[in-house]
Structure formats: structure tokens, C-alpha cells
Amino acid sequence: MPPFRTPVLHERPAADSFPLLPARLGPPTANLHPPRHLSGICGIVHWNDEPATEEKIRPMLDAAPHRGPDGVFSRAGGAAAFGYLSLEITPESRGEVQPLVHTPTGVMAVADLRLDNRDDLIQRIGKETVERHRTEISARGRTPGNGAPTDAELVLIAYLRWEADCFARLLGDFALAIWDPRARRVLLARDPMAMRALYYRVEPHRTLFATEVKQILAVPGVERTINHSAVAAHVTNTHYSLATSFYDGIDQVPAGRTLSVSALGSDIRPFWKFDPETRIRYRKEQDYADHFRDLFCDAVACRMRTEKPVGISLSGGMDSGSIAATVGWLKEKGRIPADPDFRAYSWAFSELEQCDERENSGRITHRYKISTIRIPADDAWTLANYPEHGPDADEPYVGVYQRLIDRTVGAARNDGTRLLFSGDRGDLLVGCAITDMPDLLIHGNLIALYKELRFRASPAKVPSSAFKHAVKPILIDAARSVFATLPTGVVERLKPSRKNRTPKRTSIHNHLNEGFLGEYDTLTDIYEPVEPLRRRSSQKRHRYIFTPMHMKGMVWSERTNARLGVGFADPFSDRRLTEFVLAIPQRFVNRLCDQKRLLRTAMRNIIPADAIRGALKVSPEPLCEKGLKHEARNLVIDLITNSEVARHGYVKETALHNEVRAYLNGANNLDVVWSVLSLEMWLRRYWR
């Protein structure tokens, strides 16, 4: 692997952040402690004189048995009781027991995590300090043995060193809880990319937390009522806050935030946000691709630190193809061990041949001799085997292709695979309809600009399109620069009023009950923009990556895998990749006429050239239409007849019938129909 290049310009990295450039990948290191990609945590903390006991969290542990196939553990001390549900990924992780307690202070920790910067943490804390603290940490009275510290031990030691400031120093996927009896507070933290869920409930005399909502609902005394605001967001396909759930009184720790709770109240604070002043500039475009490739290889390698079989849900596109090829390439180069076994699971369509992508994915599996498992897909149409493969108790959202996804994950589990890769965030990170035409104009890339304009408009409309998409944004940015120099009072007077702003209603909401929507018209997009990102294209990229709808998708994917006993990992959700992509000019990331330009360039010499050329976006929508419009047509009609969504007052049943029949007869309103159908299935199963 070539050495990293030094940026021409790299301004203002976030304070005390980890560098975007990782250490160069070397040969496998024997003392690396492998990660745990699937587990669950829960706990209760009392704020009165009532002691917490292990028996009090037993219902929480029993509510999610799928998360603890390799052991269920609990620990109580004073006001707090924590629980841990374990899945062992490797022989080295056997015998690890959580929760952990630091005996001298009584600080207790439990974590579902994978740390990617272990060596950096150990170096910052000091090896001697780490080893000294390890002798003071116990798990159910047992002091961990020799060898490398576990990820959970490092988190607890980091807290002892930096307290709440430690979370900004953690790199990886995590959800964790720390009880500090000295300050009489519990701290909950969740990784910035939302790869681990963490729900909580704050009551006057106690606080509950857990990986899944159903664990909190299992605790005696917890009321079970629907959060109608979340339902309104669901049926209108509105992006809603990651801080909410579908149950009143149960919230979720937002990604990249710390929740601190004590007898005096609660407080949520961010520990990570992208610094908009961070910029990376190279003289050559190839350098951006090389830098991205190095980061991507590191992201994949971090998630391959296991000796259990690993799989990937492999399509014929660039995202999963990049992961599969990178694993094969790293193995060939000796950058990761030859073990574990790596397998590809690919959907096989015989009837719906237009959905089959095995010809292109086969170019990658053949090149790197990756075993491929065929997943029959033609009979896994939407709503097949209903009511199986329906929504989870935690929320009504369920995938349109849930039956096929469950079949894929189930096949991996039956093969002994403990971890399944996916490229869920690939489109958001390096794709989507984003191109920076003003930047192309400013830098004189007129041929590239013309190609982008022609992608949008006919030759006759290119001049007007150029003004709209290239010239006008430059003028607006210039005006904003002037605007920013004005005194604050003047700026406030010139800003347009946002009072009483409500989401726009369109005809697609005609089937929804006006009284219900009227009550929740204050719903807004809770996406938190970063200001001021220098270019609107970068702001748009940030919005795609961190929009709550997609962040919740990560939770759904992890929970789907967990329910079937398989871990979930997505290298495209590595925070270092996000920081890099947001810090470089977007004209090098993606173009309308050159989709995923950065990724395609980075994967040259890793993915076979013919596989890169053949990597197209193929939608399995015909499988959905086969189910909803043909095989399950009568079921769809049954779901909207005498429906629960109407009984709860969410929809007007006659109008809903018209909306669904329009889809069945060819209308392009699947999002509208599926949001109501999934809600109906959830209400029928959990609220009758």
C-alpha cells in the first residue's frame, strides 16, 4: 500500500480529534483484541433510597434473549444495576464478562462496542496506567486475566482518566453506560454514526436504559402508550428526531451525544460534530482517491478483526462490491489474516431476471476466489409468509424486502457466519444526486460542467440551467458573505420569519385524518445542519449522511441482524470516511454523469475493471410489485379494510382505499402505501 500523501491545505481540525489519516496498515498484530459486533445492554438506576438489584433488571434481560446467545450477565451495586447480553465473535473474546466495576471507586460500566483506535487510547493513557487499572477492575468478582485489555475495559479506564470527555476520544461503533457513584450520575453515550441503538426512560425516582425499546417496556410500572408524533412522522414520511421512539416516555440517545442523568435532572450534550472549517486539499484528483482508498481499507480491516466466518450481502453494485473486493485484496496483500473464512450471499433471480446482479458480482468473487451462497429470491416477494417478517415491537418500520433480507441473514446464520457486512451508507457517503457545478465553473472545468448541465437539460436549455445551477449559487454565496459581516441586530431583522412554519402538505396526505395531522402539524425535520459549511453541496452531503431517516435505518439493520443472531457492520459508516468526504471538494466525490466518481477511482486495481464498468444501480422493485400487486393483492386489500389505522384515527379509510387501489393499478405512490401498511401490521400485532 503506498504511503499517505500530505495535503496541500488542511485547516482547523476539530479540537483534540483523531487525525483523518490513520496509521498505515501493516501485517496482522497478534495482540489485537477482536471486536464484538452484536450484544445488548440494559440497566436501572434509582434516585431514592431504594436499592437496585439484579432481579429488577431480569425482565429487561429476558425481553431480548436473541442478543445473548453466549451468556447473560448482570451486576448490582448500590443505586445501579446493569445487564449485559453477550455474543462471542472469537476464541479470544470467550469468557469476557460485563458489567465491569472499578473496585476503588465503584464506577460501573457496560458497553456494546467495537473500538478502532485501541492503540491510540492505550498510548494516550499510558500502558502502565492501563495495566494498573486493569488489576482494579472486576467482573462479577473475577479480575480479567493477562493479555490485551478488552474494549470495555479500555472504555472504563478512559472514563477514569478523562471522565465525560472520554467519549470524544472513542472511535468505532458503540453504545455504553457508566454509573459513577461518586457523582451519583449515570452517563449514556452513543457513537456519532448511529450504529448502535440506546433507548432510555427518565422517571422521577429511577432511570432505565436498554438496547431495545421492548426491554424497557418489560419493566414493571412502565406505561405502554403510543407516541402519536412519531406515528405522524412515519405516515407522512417526515424525518423526525433520533431522540424519540414510538412510545411516550421512552427516548433515544441521539447519535454523537452524551446523556447525563442524576437526581437533579438530565442533560444531553454533543461530544462530536463535524468541524465545518476542516478542509483537505490536494494538487491532483488522484490523491483524493488514494487517500479515500487508504481510509476505506482501514475501515474494512478494523471490522475483519475476528476468527469467526464473515459474510457480505453482495449485489452487483459499487458499495458491497467495494467491500468484498477490498477484503479479498487485503487478504492477498497480507494486511489481514487469511482467516476468517469470507463468504458472499447474493440474491438469485430466475423469474425476474432483470433484478439479478450475479453476473457482475461474480467478476469480483471469481477474482478473489470468494465462496458464493445463492439466495433464492423470486418467491421472497413483499408480504410473503405474512404475518412473519413483519415489524418489530420497537417500531412500525419494516423493509419492503424484509422477507428476502431475513432469508439472507438466516442463511448466513445457518452457515455459522457471525458477522455480515453491508454497504448501507455507500450511496449517502459517495453517491446521491450531488454535484458541485459552481465549483466546476470556478475552477474552469467547463467541459465537465457542460456534461453535468446536459445531464439535466436539453442543449437549448443549457444556458438557463447554467445560470440556475452554477452562476446563481455563486452570487448567493457572495451575498451571504456580505450578509455575515453585518451587525447581529441587522441580521436578525433581515432574516425571514419562521413563526408558525409547518411542513408542507400535498395531495399525498389526503388519506390522512385532518384532525390527527392538525394536532401534530408542529412536526419538523429535526436534521441538525452544520453551519457554515463553505459550499451548499457539502451541506447537502452532510444532510444525506446524517438525516434521521437514514440514521434510523442503521438501527433497523442492526436489529434485523441481531434478531437472527448475526452481527452487522458497514465500513461506509466509519466516521473517518465521513470526516474525509465532508472535508474535500464535492466535485471530486460525485457527478451526475459520473456516479460515485471518488469510489470508482479509489477501487481501480482492487475491483476488476469490467466489474467497475458493470456496476449499475439495479432495483428489485419488480419483486415488490409481484408481491403487492399480484401474489398478496387480496392481503393488501384485507389490511386496509376495517383497519387499525382507521380505528386509531390516523387515516380516512375510504381515501386510503383509493390511495392503495391507485397503487395497485399503476400509480407511483409506493412510499405512501407502504408507510400505512407497515403501520397497520404493527398495530394489528402489538396494539389490538
N, C-alpha and C positions, 0 to 999 in steps of 0.2 A: 504494500500500500504506500503511495507516495507521501512525503511529508506534507504537513499542513502549510498553506500559504499565509503570509502575513497581510492583513487587509491594508489597503491604502488609507482608509479612513474608518475609524471605529470610535464613535463618540459616546460618551456618558453611559457606560453600562450601569445597570441597576446597582445600588449600593449593596456591597457585600454579597453580590450574586455570584454564582458559579460561572466560570468562563464558558462562552459558547463553544470554544474549541476544546474537545475532550482530549484526554491522553491518547496517544497513538495506540491502536490495538496491537497487542503482542501475542505470544503463544499463550495457551491456557495456563492459568495460575492455579496451583493445586489447593491453595488455602481459601479460595473464594467460596463464601457460604452461599449455596444455591438459594433461589428465591422461592417464596410460597405464593402461588398465583391465585389461590382460592381458599378462603376461610371466612369466618364470621366472628363478630364481636358483639357484646351487649353488656349492659350494666345498669346499676341503680345507685343513686346517692341520696341519702336522707339529710334534710336540713334541720330536723328537730332532734329530739333525744332518742328517737327510735333507731336501734342498731340495724345495719344491713346484714343480711345473712345469705349464704349460698342458696338456701331454699327459696328465697324470694326471687331469684333470677332463673330458677329452674324452668318456669313456664316459657321464658324467653329462649332458653336453650332448646327446649323441646319443640318450639314452633318452627325451627329451621334445621331439622336433622340432616338434610342434604348437604349442609355446609361443614359437617363434622364427621366424615367417614373414618378419619384416623384418630378420633378422640375428641371428647368434650370435657373441658376443664373449667373450674371456677375458683374464685378466691374472694374472701371477705375480710375486711379489716375496719373496724370502727363504723364510720358512716357510709362506707362504699363497699359494693360487691360487684366484681367484674366476671365476665364469662368469655370463653374462647372456644370456637369450633374449628377443628384442625383438619387440613388436608396435607399430607406429606408428599412433596414432589420428588425428593431424592433420598437416598440412604443417609446422607449427611444430616438431613433435617429430621430424621427419626428421633423421637424422644424429646423434641423441643416441647416445652410446656409453658403456656401462658395462662393467666396473667403473671407478670413479674413484679416483685416488690424489692425496693432498695431498703434493706433492713435498718440501717442507721436513721433514715429519715421517714420511713413508712410510705414513701412515694410509690404508687402502684400504676402500672401501665399495661395496656393490652392493645394490640395492633394487627391489622390486616394490611400487609405491605410487601413491597419489593423495593429495596434501596439500590440505586445505581451509582452512588458516589460513596461507597463504603470506605475505600482507601483514603479519600479526601477527608472524610469525617474523622477517621482514626488519626490522621496526621494533624488535623486542627486541634483535636482534643489532647492528643499525646498518647502514645502506646502504653506508657507506664500508668497513666491515669485511667485508661480504658481497662487495663488488666486489674488495677486496684479496685475499681468499682465493680468489676465482674465478681470478685470474691465476696462482695457485699450484697449481691443480687440473688434472690432465691425465687424458686417457682414451686409452690406447694411444699415448702420446706427443703427442697432439693437445690443445691448450688450447682449451676451448669458446669460441665467438665471442661477440660482443656480444648484447644482448637480455636478456630476463628469465632469471634463473637457473632451471635445471631443478629439479624436486622432489628428485631425487637429490643435486644439488649443495647444496641447502639442508639436507638431512639431514646431509651430511658437514660442512658449515660449522657446523651446530648442535652436532654432536659436538665439534668443535674448540673451541667456546665453552663447552659445559656438560658434556662427556663423557657418562657414562651417564645423567645427569639429563636429557639432551635428549629422551629418549623420551616422558616425561610431557608434553612441550610440543608433541608432534606430534598433529594432528587429521586423521583420514582413515583410509583403508584401507591397511595396509602390512604387509610382511614384509621384513626387512632384516638385513644382516650387516655388521659393521665389524671389521676387523683393525687392531689398534694395536700396532705393533712395539715401541713404547717400553715398554709394559706387558706385552708378549708375551701378549696375550689376544685372543680373538675374542668379540664380543658379538652375540647374535642377539635380535631383538625382533619382536613380533607385535602387531597392533592389538587393542584390548580387545573388539571386536565379532566377532572371528574371521573376518574377510572375506578373509584371505589365509592360506594354509597355509605352514607352515615346519617341516620334519622335520629330525632330526639324529641322529647316532650318535657317541658318545664312546668311543674306544678308548684303550689305554694310550699309544700313540705318535702318534695322529692323531685329528682330529675332522672329520666330514663333515656337510654340511647341504645341503638342497635343497627346492624347492617341492613335489616329488612323491616318494613313497617309492621308486618304481621307479628314480629317478635314483641313489639311494644303493645300491640293490641291484645296480646296474650296475657298481659299483666293484670291481675285483679284490680278493679277500680278505674280502669281506663275506658272512657266513653268511646263509643264507636259511632261517629256521625260523619256524614259526607261533607267535604269542603266544596260547596257549590261554585265558588270562584274558579277552582281548578277544573270542575266539570265544564263550566262556561268556556274556559280557555281551550279545553280539549275539543269540544264540538264546533268551535269556531276556528280551530287550527291556529290559535293565537299563541305566541311564545309567552310562557309565564315563568315566574321566578323559580329558580332552583332551590329557593329557601322554603318552598311549600310542598305539601303532599296532598293526596286526595282525601285526607282525614283531618277534620278540625282538631286543632291542638297538637298535631304531630307535624313537625317541620324537618327540613333537611339542612345540614350544614352546607352552606354554599361552597363551591369549589374555590380553593385558594384562600380559605378563611379559617379563622380560629374562633370557636365559641367558648367563652369563659363564663361559668355559672357558679354562683355562690349563694349564700343565704340572703345576700343583699340584692341580687338580681342577676341579669345576664347581659353579655356584651359580645358583639361579633365584630371582628377586625380582620382586614386583609393582611396576609403575610407575603403575598406575591401579586404583583401586577406587572404587565409588560411596560417597560420604560419607553415612552414614545420618542425619546431623544437618542435611543440606541440605533446607530446606523453602521452598516458594514458595506464598504465599497471596494471593489477590485478593478483593476485596469482591463481585465479580459473576462468575457462572459463565461468562458470555460472554468475559470476559477470558482465561480459561484456553484457550478455543478459539481466540481471536485470537492468543495467544502461540504455541500449537502450530502454527497455520497459518503464521505467520511463519517459525518454525524449519523447518517442512516445505518451504516454498517455497525456503528457502536450501539445504536438503539436496538438493532436486531440481536447483536451479541449479548447485550445485557439480559434480554428476555430468553436466551437459549442456555442460561446457566442452570442446567438441570440434566439428570441422567435418565429421567422417565421419557417415554416416547412423546414426541411433539408432532402436532399436525397443523395443517393450514386448510382453511376453506378456500380452495383455489378456483378462480374464474379465469377467463382469458384476457382480463384487463390488466392495466399497468400496476394497480395498487397491490393486489395479492400476488401478482406475478413478480413484482419487485422484491417482495418479502421472500418468496420461495427461492428465487434466483440468488438473492443475497445469502441466504442460509447455505445453499449449495456452494457458492463461490467462497464463502468464509471457511467452510469445511475443507475445500480444496487447498486453500492457502494456509491451512493450519492455524487460523485465527480463532477458531472454536474447535472443541474436541469432535472427533469423528462420531462419537456417541453424544447425545442420544439419537435413536432412530427418528428420522424425519419423514412424515407421510403427507400426501396431498389427498384431499377429499373434494372431488369435482362432481357437479351435478350432470347427470347423463339424461339428455332428452332424445328420445327416438321418434315420438309422435310430433312433438313441437320442435322440429329440427332448427328453426330459426333462433331458438333460445340456447342451443348447445354451443359451448365455447371450448370444448376439449381439444379441438384441432390446434388452437393457439396455445392453450396451457400445456399441451403435450410437447410443444417445442422446448419448453423450459424443463419439464420433468424428464424428458429424454436426454437433454444436455447434461443434467446433473444427476441422472440415474435415481430420481426420486420415486419411491413407490406410490402408485396412484390407486385410490379406492373409488370405485364408481358408485355414485349415489343415485339410484333410480328417481327420476323427478316427474315424469308425466302423470303419475297418479297422486302426487302430493299437491294437488290444487288447493286453492284457498277454501277453507271451511271443510276440507276432507276430514272424516272421522269426528265431526262435531258431536259432543262438546269438548273432546280432547283438543289440546293445543290452543286453548282459549286464554283470556287474560289472567294474570296473576292477581292474588288478593290485594297486592300493594297498589295497583293502578289499572285503569281500563285499557291502557295502550297494549296492543298486540300487533305483531308484524303481519302484513298481508301474506307473506310467505312463511309464516310461523311453522306450518306443518313440515315444510322442506328443511327449514333451519333446524328444527328439532330432530329430524331424521339424520341430518349431517352430524350434529353434536352427539346424538345417540350412537351412531356408527363409530365415531371416534372413541367414545367411552368403551364400547364393546371390544374395541381393538386394544384396550389398555392405554390409550392416549390420555395423558393427564392435563395437557395444555394445548389449546387450539388458537392459532394465530388468525387474525382477521385484519383487513386493511380498511376498516370502517371510516377512518378520518382522512383517507387519502384524497378524496375529492375536495374536501373542505380545505385541506392544507395546501395543495398544489394545483387544484383544478378549479371548477366552477366558472361562471361567466364573468371573469375578471380580466381586464386588460387595461393597461395604463396608456391610453392614447395621448394625453397631454405630455407624458414623459417621452414618448416616441417622437413627438413633434419638437420638444425642447432639445432633444439630443440629435436631431437631424436624421432620424431613421425613417425617412419619407416613404421608402418602398414598403417597409413593414407596416407603416401607418396606413398606406393605401390598401394593402391586403386586408387589414382589420376593418377598414371602412367598407370595402367591397363585401366583406362577410356579412355586414349589417344592411347594406343598401345597394341599389342598382347604380350603374355608372352616373346616371343623370342626377341622382340624389347624393352623390359623394360630397359635393361642396357644402350642402346644408348639413349633412351628417358630420363633416369635419368641424364645422363651427360648433355644433351641438356637443360633440364628444371630445374634441381636442382643444379648440380655441376658447370656448366659453368657460370651461373649468379653470383654465389658466387665469382668465380675467377675474373669476370669482375668488380664486386663491389670493390674487393680488389685492382685491378689495378686503378680504379677510385680514390680510397683513396690516393694512391701514387701520382697519376697524380695531385690531388688537392694541394699537398704540393710543387709542382714545382713553380718557379718564373713565374709571369704573362707573360713575354715575351716568355718564353719557351713554355708555354701552348698555346699561340696564334699561334706559328709556327707549333706546332704539330697537331692542330685542322685541320680536313679535310676542304677543300674549299667548301663553299656553293654558290659560284658565279654562277649566271645563272641557278640555280636549278629551275626546273619546275615540276609540277605534272606529275606523270607517266600516259602515255596514254596506253590504252589497246584496244582490238578489240571491246569492248562495245561502243567505241566512234566513230566507223566507220560511223555511220549515221549522225554525226555532221559535219557541214561545216568547212573545214580546215581553210579557211580564217577567219571565226568568232573565232574559238578556238585559232588560231595563234595570233590574236590581244589581247586575254585575257589569254595567257599562263602564265602570272605572278601570276595568282591566286594561293594562298597557303592556307593551313589550318591555320586559324587565332587563333586557340586554344592557350591560353597562359599557358604554363606549369609552375608549381611551382618547383623551384629548390632551394636546392636539397632535395626532399623528399627521405627519407632514403632507401626506397625499391621501386623497379620498379613496384611492384604490387600496391602500394599506388599511384604511379604516374598514373598508368593505371586507377585506380578507380577515381582519380581526373579528368582524361581526359573524362571518361564516364559522370560524373556528370555535367561537365562544357563545354562539346563540344557544339559549336554554333548550330549545327543541332538540338540537343535536347533542348537547351535553347529556340530556336525559336518555338519549339513545345509547350512550356508553353504559349507563346504569342498566338499561334493559338488556343489552347484550351480555353484560357480566352476569346478571341474574338468570338469564336464559341458560347460559352455560353451567352456572352453579347448580341450578335445579336438576341438571342431568349429570352432575359430578365431574365436570371438566372445567379447567381454568380458562381464562380469557386474557388475551394480550394483543395489543395493537401498536406496533412500532411507530406508526404515523402519529400516535398520541404522545410521543416523547416530547417533553417540554423544551428540550434543546432545539428540536426541529422547528417548533413554533416560534421560538425566540429568533432563530436564524431567518426564517421565511419572512417574518414581520420586519426584520431589520434591513432587508435588501430591496432594491428596486423591483416593483411588481412586474415590470416589462420583461424581466428575466425568469419569472415564475410561471406565467401562463399567458397565452394569447388565444383569442377566439379561433383563429385559423391554425393554431399550433398548440392543441390542448396538452397540458402538463409538460410544457417545454422543459422546465427545470428537471423534472423527474426523468423524462426520456433521455435527456443529455447525460444525466448522472448515471443512468443504468447502462450506457454503452459499454461494451466489453464485459458486462455482467449478465444481462439478458441477451440472448441471441438476437441478432439484427432482425431476422424475419419475425420473431415474436414481438419485438417493439413495433414493427410496421403493422402487424396484425392485431395489435391491442386496441380494440374498439369497445365502445360502451354498448353492451348488449343487455336489453331489459327483458326479464322473464314475465313481463306483463301478460302475454298470452296465457300463461299458466293461471294467473289471477282471473282473467276473463273466462277461462274454461270453467273455473270453479263457480264464480258468482253468477255468470250469465247462462250457464248450462247445467253442470252437474249439481250445483247447490241452489239453483234458481228458486225452487219451492221453499227451501230452507230460508233463504233471504226474505221471501215474502212472509213466511211464518214469524221471523224475528221482528218484523215491523208491524205485525198485526196484534192488537191488544198488548201493545208493547209496554215494557217497564219505563222506557224513556218518556213515553207519553204519560204514564201513571204518575211519575215523579214531577211532571210539569215542565220538562225540558223541551219538548217538541210539540208541534201541532201534527197529529197523526195523519190527517188527510194530506197535508202539504208534504209530510215525509214520504208518504206513499208515492206521490207524484215525483218527488226527487229521485227515489230509488227506481221507479219504473222508467224514468228518463235515462238513468244509467244503464239499466238492463236493455234498453232499446237503442243504445249507442252514444249517449251523452258522455262528455269527458269530465265527469264530476266524481271520480273515484275517491278523492280525499274527503269530500263532504260525506259521501255514503259510508265510507269505512269508519270515519270517526264516530258516527252514530251506531253502526253495527257493533263495533268493539265495545262501546259504552253499554249497549243493550246486553251483550253477552256477560259483561262484568256485573251489571245489576241483577240479571237473572241468576247468576251463580252465587253471588255474595250478599244480595240485599232483598231477596224475596222473603 
